[in-house]
Amino acid sequence: MKAPTITGVLLTTLMLAGGCVDREAEARRAREDAEAKARAEAARKEMNALPKAFKSPEFFKLNEPDPKTTPQAVPVPEKKQNP
């Protein structure tokens, strides 16, 4: 009765230790990381180039008031409380 159990445990251990291991997983993961970094860098370069290539028309810009003609806020004096 012990022999079939021990044999089954040994076979299961051998399968898990050697046969079912994905040996290409590490290489695939490294390759996918390198590809993801390359795509991110290409997207970053494209996003940096877009504002130079496509400028928005003047009518989309805000009309900022001149700082010289903008009235300044007058400070309000604090009220003193009686003790």
C-alpha positions as CSV (number, residue, x, y, z in Angstrom):
1,M,0.0,0.0,0.0
2,K,2.9,2.3,0.7
3,A,4.6,1.6,-2.6
4,P,1.9,3.1,-4.9
5,T,1.6,6.2,-2.6
6,I,5.4,6.8,-2.6
7,T,5.5,6.2,-6.4
8,G,2.7,8.7,-6.9
9,V,4.4,11.3,-4.8
10,L,7.7,10.8,-6.6
11,L,6.1,11.1,-10.0
12,T,4.1,14.2,-9.0
13,T,7.3,15.8,-7.5
14,L,9.2,15.1,-10.7
15,M,6.5,16.5,-12.9
16,L,6.2,19.7,-10.8
17,A,10.0,20.1,-10.5
18,G,11.0,19.6,-14.1
19,G,8.3,18.8,-16.6
20,C,5.8,21.6,-16.0
21,V,8.2,24.5,-15.6
22,D,7.9,27.1,-18.3
23,R,11.5,27.7,-19.2
24,E,10.8,30.5,-21.7
25,A,8.7,32.6,-19.3
26,E,11.7,34.6,-18.1
27,A,12.9,35.3,-21.6
28,R,9.4,36.2,-22.7
29,R,8.8,38.5,-19.8
30,A,12.1,40.3,-20.5
31,R,11.2,40.7,-24.1
32,E,7.7,42.0,-23.3
33,D,9.2,44.5,-20.9
34,A,11.7,45.7,-23.5
35,E,8.9,46.1,-26.1
36,A,6.7,47.9,-23.6
37,K,9.5,50.4,-22.8
38,A,10.1,50.9,-26.5
39,R,6.4,51.6,-27.1
40,A,6.3,54.0,-24.2
41,E,9.3,55.9,-25.4
42,A,7.9,56.1,-28.9
43,A,4.6,57.4,-27.5
44,R,6.4,60.0,-25.4
45,K,8.3,61.3,-28.4
46,E,5.1,61.5,-30.4
47,M,3.4,63.4,-27.7
48,N,6.3,65.8,-27.5
49,A,6.2,66.4,-31.2
50,L,2.5,67.0,-31.5
51,P,2.4,70.5,-30.0
52,K,5.1,71.6,-32.5
53,A,3.3,70.1,-35.5
54,F,-0.3,71.2,-34.7
55,K,-0.6,74.6,-33.2
56,S,-4.0,75.8,-32.2
57,P,-5.5,78.8,-34.0
58,E,-5.4,82.2,-32.3
59,F,-9.1,82.3,-31.7
60,F,-8.9,79.5,-29.2
61,K,-6.5,81.4,-27.0
62,L,-7.8,83.2,-24.0
63,N,-8.0,86.9,-23.9
64,E,-6.0,87.7,-20.9
65,P,-6.5,91.2,-19.5
66,D,-3.5,93.5,-19.2
67,P,-2.0,93.3,-15.8
68,K,-1.5,97.1,-15.8
69,T,-5.2,97.9,-16.2
70,T,-6.5,95.2,-13.8
71,P,-7.7,96.8,-10.6
72,Q,-5.9,95.5,-7.5
73,A,-7.9,94.2,-4.6
74,V,-8.1,96.6,-1.7
75,P,-7.2,95.0,1.6
76,V,-10.1,95.1,4.1
77,P,-9.1,96.1,7.6
78,E,-9.9,93.7,10.4
79,K,-12.5,94.6,13.0
80,K,-11.3,94.7,16.5
81,Q,-13.4,93.0,19.1
82,N,-14.0,94.5,22.5
83,P,-12.7,92.3,25.4
